[in-house]
Amino acid sequence: MVSALILHLVSAVVWVGGMFFAYMVLRPVALEILDAPLRLSLWAGVLARFFPWVWMAVAGLLLSGYGMLFTLFGGMAGAPVYLHIMQGMGLLMMLIFAHVFFAPFRGLKAAVAAQDWAAGGQHLARIRQLVGLNLSLGLLVVTVGAAGRFFSF
């Protein structure tokens, strides 16, 4: 169980921490100092390197989370409410990430390759909105996971 918990925590830190850095630190600096072609190229490259880590984090979270759920609680019926909340929000985050990966990120890469900076900007704006949503959800999931046992839902 300790290994599953460590995998779960590291996976969450990689994903949520990466989103926090990208959204709160890299994005404002890139917007401030880079023209659109460089900024869009930077984001296409950064996301291409970050997203494989997110896919691994998603796999780690699913494997460790369901492993602990069934080992410690015997399945969903025995799990406390806060784990159901954490699971539901985590699955929503995964769906949002999959959409980002397969739709606006794909469009961003194509726009950068074609040097269509206007279209690239539209795709990047959509990615920014969805990452902002996922970051908010991720911080809430971490809070529920860490403190949920101390509240009665």
N, C-alpha and C positions, 0 to 999 in steps of 0.2 A: 504494500500500500504506500509506503514511503516513496518508492520509485514513481508510482503513478501520480502522487501528489506533486512531486518535484517536476515531472514532465508537464503536468497541468499548469503549474505556476510559471514555469519558464516559457511555455507556449503563450500564455496570456501576456506575460511581460514583453515578449518579442513583438507580438501583434499590436497590443495597445500602446506600448512604449514607442514603437515605430510610427504609429499613427500620430501620437502626440508630438514627436520630434518633427515629423514631416509637416504637420498642420500648424503648429505653434512656433516653430523655429525656422525651418528651411523655407517654407512658403513665403513668409513676409520678406525675408532677405532676398530670395530670388526675384520677387516682384519689385523690390526696391532697386536692385542693381543690374538686372539682366533685361535686355530687349526681348521681345516675344520669340524670335527664332531660337535664341539661346535658352531662354526659360523653358519653352516647350520641349526642346531637345533634352535639356537637363531632366525634366520631369519624366519624359519617356524612358530615359536611361535609369533614373532612380527607381521608378516603379518596376521596371523590368528586373532589377536586382532585388527589390523588396518583396515582390509578390511570390516568388518561390518560397521565401521564408514564411509568408502568410499561409500558403498552402500546407507547409509542414506544420505550422502552428495549429491550423484547423484540424489536421489529422491527429496531432498530439492531444488536442483538447477533446476530440471525440473519443479517441481510444482510452485516454486516462479517465475522462469524466464518466463515461458509461461503465468502464471497468470498476471504478470506485463505487458508482451508484449500485451496481448489481452485487458487488462483493460486500459492501458495508451495509446496504439497506435492503438487499434482496429484490431490488427492482424499483419501479416508479411508485408502487403502492406504499412502500415503506419509507419513502424519502420525505423529508420535511418540506414544507411549502417553499421555503427560500431556495431550495435546490430546483424545484419546478420553475420558479421565476428565473433563476440563473440560466437554466437550460433553455427556456423559451427565448429569452433575450439573446443568448449565445447563438441559437439556431437562426434567429432573425439576422444577426450580424453576419453569419456565414452566407446567408442568401444575398444580403446586400453586397458583400465582398464578391461573390460569384457574378452578380450583375455587373459590378464595376469592372471586373476582369474581362468578361466576355463581351461587354458592350462599349462603354466609353473609353476604356483603356485600349481596346482594339482599334477604335476610331482615332484615338490620339496617336498611336503608332503609325497608322496609315496616313494621317494628316501630316505628321512630321516627315515621313518618308517622301511624301509628295510636295513638301514645303508649302502646304496649304495652312498658313498660320491662323487664318480666321476660323477655319473648322477645328484646328487643333485647340484654339482658345476655348471654343464651345465645349469640346470634349473634356478639357482640363477643368473648366468651370463646373461641369456635372460631377466629375470625380471629386473635386473639392467639396461640393455639397454633400455627397454621399459619405465621404471620409469624415466630414464634420459630424454627420449623424452617427456613423459607426463609432467614432471616438467618444461621443456622448454616451452611447449605449455601452461601450466597453468600460468606461469609467464607472457607470452604474452597475454593470455586472460584477466588476471587481469589488465594489462596495457591498453589494448583496452577498457575494461569495464570502467576503471576509467578516462581515458583521451580521449577516442574516440570522445566524443561530441565536443571536442575542435579542431578537425581536420576535414578537408573536404576531403572525399574520392571520 
